Amino acid sequence: MMEFNLFINGKNVSTTDYMDIVNPATDEIVGKCPIATEAHLNDAAAAANAAFKGWSETSDEERKNACHNLGAIINKNAEELAHLLTQEQGKPLNGLGSRFELGGAEGWTHYTADLELPVEVIQDTEEGRVELHRKPIGVVGSITPWNWPLMIAVWHIIPAIRSGNTVVLKPSPYTPLSTIRLIELLGSALPKGVLNVVTGTDDLGRMMSEHKDIHKIVFTGSCATGEKIMASAAPTLKRLTLELGGNDAGIVLGDVDAAAIAEGLFWGAFINGGQTCAALKRLYVHEDVYDDVCEHLTNFAKNIPMGNGLEEGSILGPIQNKMQYEKVKSLTDDAIAKGARVLMGADPVGGKGNFYPITLLADVTDGFAIVDQEQFGPVLPIIKYTDIEDVIRRANASENGLGGSVWSSDKAKAKAIASRLECGSVWINNHGAIQPNVPFGGVKSSGIGVEFGQEGLKEYTTIQALYC
């Protein structure tokens, strides 16, 4: 069993205390994660601050080339990282699993490396010239979740480094090992102190958001934790990018071909076992096609194998941790007790691992906890509706506003409905297909700021207006 270390100021740093990281498919220990102290965090922040002056003054071309080099490192080490990721997170190697995640991490890295933040001229007249310059903020504190740990680490790290910042990253205590290894690989290719990783309990995240020498926090995770970060960051007036939870609604109109959309609906809801912020969490289906959609979605879902992610035939894996497993089970049991009709699943077999079966629930409605709350697991409630105005209102009734989708054979009609949904991203006949060139973020309780593309890169800078 391997014992991992922190990575601070270009060096591996051991700690006194460690915690076991467990494979959610087998309940076996994968490795030991170091538990950082406040002193370790102080060292990491100091190293990042010391490195900031030199890194922020490097040329734009040098930072671009450095980021492309990081993409090449991810490619070279992708198989090692994918296996470690599967063991601690549970997702399969294949399909939309660990190899897919590493491919996405590499692609996002190269795309972001090529982004530019040119000087903007906002006035050039006889009265004078005014230029808008973008400056790096300083030390960025990155706090990443357990569902897509490596992809999201890259989403945080690369734009920060590309724009001249330095980074201290804290991964989830559920999936820290692959992130430690990633940072060790990437950080060794950068000047010491530019990229650091500290690991431990949730208290470490609070220390980061309070830390006077960390100047921005970028966080992906739950709304409740986002609120705590915002509160603890307030005394130091940190800049924040918060990508928080979603309870995404999909609206299926009565003109669809149920057989044609079944696969898209399935993967919109069940990518990563439903453990994705922008996954389809509640599906509203018009009464004219309700039975057909239920039938075809069930038929498709029955053919998706679930198992240990290291087995090549597995397409979906377990829920990552026991606490989340119990939440998913509780929400499902509650829905069944209130009259939900089980189309498939809802019958965990027990044994090793956090395996909860693919579950489709019909005849549910708003007011059921499984509809009103974000389940974040392999369960999809399917809700019948009659009136389009009513269903738009119901879709928008959530406190969340991350993503949404409209499914129809009439694209113009779907676009008109999509424009009325209160969420940061809306898809037509698709759900959750994000791109590195398109800003991504939520409204309402689903977050502050955006990631990806030039707009996402700007979030890692401050503005200086130059009058000349």
C-alpha positions as CSV (number, residue, x, y, z in Angstrom):
1,M,0.0,0.0,0.0
2,M,1.5,3.3,-1.1
3,E,1.9,6.3,1.3
4,F,1.5,9.6,-0.5
5,N,3.0,13.0,0.4
6,L,2.1,16.6,0.1
7,F,3.8,18.6,-2.7
8,I,5.0,22.0,-1.5
9,N,7.6,24.3,-3.1
10,G,8.7,21.7,-5.5
11,K,9.3,19.0,-2.9
12,N,7.4,16.0,-1.5
13,V,6.6,16.6,2.1
14,S,5.6,13.9,4.6
15,T,3.3,14.4,7.5
16,T,2.8,12.9,10.9
17,D,-0.8,11.7,10.3
18,Y,-2.3,9.8,7.4
19,M,-5.8,8.5,6.5
20,D,-6.8,5.5,4.6
21,I,-8.4,6.0,1.1
22,V,-10.9,3.2,0.3
23,N,-11.9,1.8,-3.1
24,P,-15.7,2.3,-3.2
25,A,-16.1,-0.8,-5.4
26,T,-14.2,-3.3,-3.1
27,D,-13.9,-1.6,0.3
28,E,-10.1,-2.2,0.1
29,I,-7.6,0.4,1.0
30,V,-6.0,2.1,-2.0
31,G,-3.4,4.1,-0.3
32,K,-2.6,6.5,2.6
33,C,-3.3,10.2,2.3
34,P,-1.3,12.8,4.2
35,I,-3.2,15.0,6.6
36,A,-1.8,18.5,6.4
37,T,-1.6,20.8,9.3
38,E,-2.1,24.6,9.4
39,A,1.7,24.9,9.3
40,H,1.8,22.9,6.1
41,L,-0.8,25.2,4.6
42,N,1.2,28.2,5.7
43,D,4.3,26.8,4.0
44,A,2.4,26.2,0.8
45,A,0.9,29.7,0.8
46,A,4.3,31.2,1.5
47,A,5.9,29.2,-1.3
48,A,3.2,30.2,-3.8
49,N,3.5,33.9,-2.8
50,A,7.3,33.7,-3.2
51,A,6.9,32.2,-6.6
52,F,4.2,34.6,-7.7
53,K,6.6,37.6,-8.5
54,G,8.7,35.6,-10.9
55,W,5.9,33.6,-12.5
56,S,3.7,36.7,-13.0
57,E,6.5,38.5,-14.8
58,T,7.2,35.7,-17.3
59,S,6.2,36.3,-20.8
60,D,2.8,35.4,-22.2
61,E,4.5,33.0,-24.6
62,E,6.5,31.3,-21.9
63,R,3.3,30.6,-19.8
64,K,1.5,29.4,-22.9
65,N,4.3,26.9,-23.7
66,A,4.5,25.8,-20.1
67,C,0.8,25.0,-20.1
68,H,1.1,23.0,-23.4
69,N,3.9,21.1,-21.7
70,L,1.6,20.3,-18.8
71,G,-0.9,18.8,-21.4
72,A,1.8,16.6,-22.8
73,I,2.7,15.4,-19.2
74,I,-1.0,14.5,-18.7
75,N,-1.0,12.5,-21.9
76,K,2.2,10.7,-21.1
77,N,1.0,9.6,-17.6
78,A,-2.7,9.2,-18.4
79,E,-2.9,5.5,-17.9
80,E,-1.2,5.6,-14.5
81,L,-3.5,8.4,-13.4
82,A,-6.6,6.7,-14.8
83,H,-6.0,3.5,-12.9
84,L,-5.4,5.4,-9.7
85,L,-8.5,7.5,-10.3
86,T,-10.7,4.4,-10.8
87,Q,-9.4,2.8,-7.7
88,E,-10.3,5.7,-5.4
89,Q,-13.3,7.2,-7.2
90,G,-15.0,4.1,-8.5
91,K,-15.7,5.2,-12.1
92,P,-14.8,2.7,-14.8
93,L,-11.7,2.9,-16.9
94,N,-13.7,2.8,-20.1
95,G,-16.8,4.6,-21.5
96,L,-17.3,8.0,-19.9
97,G,-15.0,7.0,-17.1
98,S,-11.4,7.6,-16.0
99,R,-9.7,7.4,-19.5
100,F,-12.4,9.8,-20.7
101,E,-11.7,12.2,-17.8
102,L,-7.9,12.2,-18.5
103,G,-8.6,12.8,-22.2
104,G,-10.8,15.8,-21.2
105,A,-8.1,17.1,-18.8
106,E,-5.5,17.0,-21.5
107,G,-7.8,18.7,-24.1
108,W,-8.9,21.4,-21.7
109,T,-5.2,22.1,-20.9
110,H,-4.2,22.6,-24.5
111,Y,-7.2,24.7,-25.3
112,T,-6.7,27.0,-22.3
113,A,-3.0,27.3,-23.1
114,D,-3.9,29.0,-26.4
115,L,-6.3,31.5,-24.9
116,E,-5.2,35.2,-24.9
117,L,-6.0,38.2,-22.9
118,P,-4.9,41.1,-25.2
119,V,-4.9,44.7,-24.1
120,E,-8.3,46.3,-24.9
121,V,-8.4,49.8,-26.2
122,I,-11.6,51.4,-24.9
123,Q,-10.7,55.0,-26.1
124,D,-8.2,56.4,-28.6
125,T,-9.2,60.0,-29.4
126,E,-7.7,63.5,-29.3
127,E,-8.6,63.6,-25.6
128,G,-6.4,60.6,-25.0
129,R,-6.0,56.8,-25.1
130,V,-7.3,54.4,-22.5
131,E,-6.2,50.8,-22.3
132,L,-7.6,48.0,-20.3
133,H,-4.9,45.6,-19.0
134,R,-5.4,42.3,-17.2
135,K,-3.2,41.5,-14.2
136,P,-2.9,38.2,-12.3
137,I,-4.4,38.2,-8.8
138,G,-1.8,36.3,-6.8
139,V,-2.2,33.0,-5.0
140,V,-5.2,31.0,-6.0
141,G,-6.7,28.5,-3.6
142,S,-8.3,25.6,-5.4
143,I,-10.8,23.3,-3.6
144,T,-11.9,20.4,-5.8
145,P,-14.6,17.7,-5.4
146,W,-14.7,13.9,-5.5
147,N,-16.8,13.3,-8.7
148,W,-14.4,14.5,-11.4
149,P,-11.3,15.2,-9.4
150,L,-8.6,15.4,-12.1
151,M,-10.7,17.2,-14.8
152,I,-11.8,19.8,-12.3
153,A,-8.3,20.2,-10.9
154,V,-7.2,21.1,-14.5
155,W,-10.2,23.5,-14.8
156,H,-8.9,25.3,-11.8
157,I,-5.1,25.1,-12.3
158,I,-4.5,25.8,-15.9
159,P,-6.3,29.1,-16.3
160,A,-4.7,30.3,-13.0
161,I,-1.2,29.4,-14.2
162,R,-1.9,30.6,-17.8
163,S,-2.8,34.1,-16.5
164,G,0.2,34.4,-14.2
165,N,-1.1,33.2,-10.8
166,T,0.3,30.5,-8.5
167,V,-1.8,27.8,-6.9
168,V,-2.4,25.9,-3.7
169,L,-4.8,23.1,-4.3
170,K,-6.8,21.0,-1.8
171,P,-8.6,17.9,-3.2
172,S,-11.6,16.2,-1.6
173,P,-10.6,13.9,1.3
174,Y,-12.5,11.1,-0.6
175,T,-10.3,11.2,-3.7
176,P,-7.0,12.9,-3.0
177,L,-4.5,10.3,-4.3
178,S,-4.8,10.8,-8.1
179,T,-4.7,14.6,-7.5
180,I,-1.6,14.4,-5.4
181,R,0.1,12.4,-8.2
182,L,-1.1,14.8,-10.9
183,I,0.2,17.9,-9.0
184,E,3.5,16.1,-8.3
185,L,3.9,15.5,-12.1
186,L,2.8,18.9,-13.2
187,G,4.4,20.9,-10.4
188,S,7.8,19.3,-11.1
189,A,7.7,20.8,-14.6
190,L,7.1,24.3,-13.2
191,P,9.2,26.7,-11.2
192,K,9.1,25.6,-7.5
193,G,6.2,27.1,-5.6
194,V,4.0,27.7,-8.6
195,L,1.9,24.6,-8.0
196,N,1.4,23.0,-4.5
197,V,-1.0,20.5,-3.1
198,V,-2.1,20.0,0.5
199,T,-4.6,17.3,1.6
200,G,-6.6,16.5,4.7
201,T,-10.0,17.1,6.3
202,D,-12.6,19.7,5.4
203,D,-11.1,22.0,8.1
204,L,-8.3,22.6,5.7
205,G,-10.7,24.2,3.2
206,R,-11.9,26.6,5.8
207,M,-8.3,27.5,6.7
208,M,-7.6,28.2,3.0
209,S,-10.7,30.4,2.5
210,E,-9.7,32.4,5.7
211,H,-6.0,32.6,4.8
212,K,-4.7,36.2,4.3
213,D,-2.0,35.1,1.8
214,I,-4.5,33.3,-0.5
215,H,-6.1,35.9,-2.7
216,K,-8.8,34.0,-4.6
217,I,-10.7,30.8,-4.0
218,V,-12.1,28.7,-6.8
219,F,-14.4,25.9,-5.5
220,T,-16.5,23.3,-7.1
221,G,-18.9,21.5,-4.8
222,S,-22.1,21.7,-2.9
223,C,-24.2,24.9,-2.3
224,A,-23.9,24.5,1.5
225,T,-20.1,24.4,1.4
226,G,-20.0,27.3,-1.1
227,E,-22.0,29.4,1.4
228,K,-19.4,28.6,4.1
229,I,-16.5,29.5,1.8
230,M,-18.1,32.8,0.9
231,A,-18.6,33.6,4.5
232,S,-15.1,32.7,5.7
233,A,-13.5,34.5,2.7
234,A,-15.4,37.7,3.4
235,P,-13.0,39.2,6.1
236,T,-10.1,39.1,3.5
237,L,-12.3,40.2,0.6
238,K,-11.1,37.3,-1.6
239,R,-12.3,37.0,-5.1
240,L,-14.4,33.9,-5.6
241,T,-15.4,31.6,-8.4
242,L,-18.0,29.1,-7.0
243,E,-19.5,26.3,-9.2
244,L,-22.1,24.8,-7.0
245,G,-24.8,22.2,-7.0
246,G,-27.5,21.8,-9.6
247,N,-30.9,20.2,-9.8
248,D,-31.2,20.3,-13.5
249,A,-34.6,19.9,-15.2
250,G,-35.2,18.4,-18.6
251,I,-38.4,19.1,-20.4
252,V,-39.6,16.6,-23.0
253,L,-42.2,17.9,-25.4
254,G,-45.0,15.8,-26.8
255,D,-43.6,15.7,-30.4
256,V,-40.5,13.6,-29.7
257,D,-39.5,10.2,-31.0
258,A,-39.1,8.4,-27.6
259,A,-36.8,5.7,-29.1
260,A,-34.6,8.3,-30.7
261,I,-33.9,10.3,-27.5
262,A,-33.6,7.5,-25.0
263,E,-29.8,7.2,-25.2
264,G,-29.4,11.0,-24.9
265,L,-31.7,11.1,-21.9
266,F,-29.9,8.3,-20.2
267,W,-26.4,9.7,-20.5
268,G,-27.6,13.2,-19.6
269,A,-28.8,11.7,-16.3
270,F,-26.4,8.9,-15.6
271,I,-23.0,10.1,-16.7
272,N,-20.6,9.3,-13.9
273,G,-23.4,7.4,-12.2
274,G,-25.4,10.7,-11.9
275,Q,-22.6,12.1,-9.8
276,T,-22.2,15.3,-11.9
277,C,-23.4,18.8,-11.0
278,A,-24.8,19.4,-14.4
279,A,-26.4,16.0,-14.9
280,L,-30.1,15.7,-15.6
281,K,-31.7,15.3,-12.2
282,R,-35.5,15.6,-12.9
283,L,-37.2,14.7,-16.1
284,Y,-40.6,16.3,-17.0
285,V,-42.3,14.4,-19.9
286,H,-45.5,15.4,-21.7
287,E,-48.4,13.1,-21.1
288,D,-48.7,12.3,-24.8
289,V,-45.3,10.5,-24.8
290,Y,-44.9,9.7,-21.1
291,D,-45.4,6.0,-21.4
292,D,-43.2,5.7,-24.5
293,V,-40.4,7.6,-22.9
294,C,-40.5,5.5,-19.8
295,E,-40.5,2.3,-21.8
296,H,-37.6,3.2,-24.2
297,L,-35.5,4.8,-21.4
298,T,-36.0,1.6,-19.3
299,N,-35.1,-0.7,-22.2
300,F,-31.9,1.3,-22.9
301,A,-30.9,1.4,-19.2
302,K,-31.3,-2.3,-18.7
303,N,-28.3,-2.9,-21.1
304,I,-25.8,-0.8,-19.2
305,P,-23.5,-2.9,-17.0
306,M,-22.4,-1.7,-13.6
307,G,-19.4,-3.1,-11.7
308,N,-15.8,-2.7,-10.5
309,G,-14.3,0.0,-12.6
310,L,-11.1,-2.0,-13.2
311,E,-13.1,-4.7,-15.0
312,E,-13.0,-3.8,-18.7
313,G,-16.7,-4.5,-19.2
314,S,-18.0,-2.1,-16.6
315,I,-19.7,1.1,-17.9
316,L,-20.9,2.5,-14.6
317,G,-19.4,2.1,-11.2
318,P,-20.4,2.5,-7.5
319,I,-21.4,5.7,-5.7
320,Q,-18.2,7.2,-4.5
321,N,-18.8,7.2,-0.7
322,K,-21.0,5.7,1.9
323,M,-22.6,9.0,3.0
324,Q,-23.7,9.7,-0.6
325,Y,-25.0,6.1,-1.0
326,E,-27.2,6.5,2.1
327,K,-28.6,9.8,0.8
328,V,-29.5,8.3,-2.6
329,K,-31.1,5.3,-0.9
330,S,-33.0,7.4,1.5
331,L,-34.4,9.7,-1.2
332,T,-35.4,6.7,-3.3
333,D,-37.0,4.8,-0.4
334,D,-39.0,8.0,0.5
335,A,-40.3,8.3,-3.1
336,I,-41.4,4.7,-3.2
337,A,-43.2,5.1,0.2
338,K,-45.0,8.0,-1.3
339,G,-46.2,6.1,-4.3
340,A,-43.5,6.2,-6.9
341,R,-43.6,3.4,-9.5
342,V,-40.3,1.6,-9.9
343,L,-39.5,1.0,-13.6
344,M,-36.2,-0.6,-12.7
345,G,-33.6,-0.7,-9.9
346,A,-34.2,0.4,-6.3
347,D,-33.0,-3.0,-5.2
348,P,-29.4,-2.9,-3.9
349,V,-28.0,-6.4,-3.4
350,G,-25.6,-5.5,-0.6
351,G,-22.1,-7.0,-0.3
352,K,-18.9,-5.1,-0.9
353,G,-18.8,-1.6,-2.4
354,N,-21.3,1.3,-2.7
355,F,-23.2,-0.2,-5.6
356,Y,-26.7,1.3,-6.1
357,P,-28.5,0.1,-9.2
358,I,-29.6,2.3,-12.0
359,T,-33.1,3.4,-10.9
360,L,-35.9,4.9,-12.8
361,L,-38.9,6.2,-10.9
362,A,-42.2,7.0,-12.6
363,D,-45.4,8.7,-11.2
364,V,-43.5,11.1,-9.0
365,T,-44.1,14.9,-8.8
366,D,-42.9,18.1,-7.2
367,G,-43.0,17.9,-3.5
368,F,-41.2,14.5,-3.4
369,A,-37.7,14.9,-1.9
370,I,-36.2,13.0,-4.9
371,V,-37.5,15.8,-7.2
372,D,-36.9,18.8,-4.9
373,Q,-33.4,17.9,-3.8
374,E,-30.3,17.0,-5.8
375,Q,-29.9,13.3,-5.5
376,F,-26.4,13.1,-7.1
377,G,-26.6,9.4,-7.9
378,P,-27.9,6.8,-10.3
379,V,-31.6,7.6,-9.8
380,L,-33.9,9.6,-12.1
381,P,-37.4,10.7,-11.3
382,I,-39.7,11.0,-14.3
383,I,-42.6,13.5,-13.9
384,K,-45.7,13.7,-16.1
385,Y,-47.0,17.1,-17.2
386,T,-49.8,18.5,-19.4
387,D,-49.3,22.3,-19.8
388,I,-46.1,23.8,-21.0
389,E,-46.5,27.1,-19.0
390,D,-46.9,25.0,-15.9
391,V,-43.9,22.9,-16.5
392,I,-41.7,25.9,-17.2
393,R,-42.8,27.3,-13.9
394,R,-42.0,24.0,-12.1
395,A,-38.6,23.7,-13.7
396,N,-37.7,27.2,-12.6
397,A,-39.0,26.7,-9.0
398,S,-35.7,25.3,-7.8
399,E,-33.3,27.4,-5.8
400,N,-30.6,26.0,-8.2
401,G,-29.9,27.2,-11.7
402,L,-27.0,25.3,-13.2
403,G,-28.3,23.6,-16.3
404,G,-31.4,22.5,-18.1
405,S,-32.6,21.0,-21.4
406,V,-35.5,20.8,-23.8
407,W,-36.2,17.8,-26.0
408,S,-38.3,18.3,-29.2
409,S,-38.4,17.6,-32.9
410,D,-39.1,21.3,-33.4
411,K,-35.9,23.2,-32.7
412,A,-37.4,26.6,-32.9
413,K,-40.0,25.7,-30.3
414,A,-37.4,24.2,-28.1
415,K,-35.2,27.3,-28.3
416,A,-38.1,29.5,-27.3
417,I,-38.7,27.4,-24.2
418,A,-35.0,27.0,-23.4
419,S,-34.6,30.8,-23.3
420,R,-37.1,31.0,-20.5
421,L,-35.3,28.5,-18.2
422,E,-33.5,30.0,-15.3
423,C,-30.1,28.4,-15.6
424,G,-26.6,29.1,-16.8
425,S,-26.5,26.5,-19.6
426,V,-29.4,25.1,-21.6
427,W,-29.1,22.2,-24.1
428,I,-31.6,21.2,-26.9
429,N,-31.9,17.4,-27.4
430,N,-28.8,16.9,-25.2
431,H,-27.8,17.5,-21.6
432,G,-24.5,18.4,-19.9
433,A,-22.3,18.6,-23.0
434,I,-19.8,21.2,-21.9
435,Q,-17.0,22.7,-24.0
436,P,-13.7,24.4,-23.1
437,N,-14.6,27.4,-25.4
438,V,-18.0,28.1,-23.8
439,P,-18.3,29.8,-20.4
440,F,-19.9,27.6,-17.8
441,G,-21.5,28.6,-14.5
442,G,-24.8,28.8,-12.6
443,V,-27.4,31.4,-11.5
444,K,-29.3,31.6,-8.3
445,S,-27.8,29.2,-5.7
446,S,-25.7,27.4,-8.3
447,G,-22.7,29.7,-8.1
448,I,-20.8,32.9,-8.7
449,G,-18.7,33.5,-11.8
450,V,-17.9,31.3,-14.7
451,E,-15.3,28.8,-15.9
452,F,-13.9,28.0,-19.4
453,G,-13.0,30.1,-22.4
454,Q,-11.8,33.7,-22.3
455,E,-14.5,34.7,-19.8
456,G,-13.3,32.0,-17.5
457,L,-9.7,33.1,-17.9
458,K,-10.6,36.7,-17.0
459,E,-11.9,35.4,-13.6
460,Y,-8.2,34.9,-12.6
461,T,-7.3,38.5,-13.3
462,T,-7.9,42.1,-12.0
463,I,-8.4,45.0,-14.3
464,Q,-6.0,48.0,-14.6
465,A,-7.2,51.0,-16.6
466,L,-4.2,52.7,-18.2
467,Y,-4.7,56.4,-19.3
468,C,-2.0,57.4,-21.7
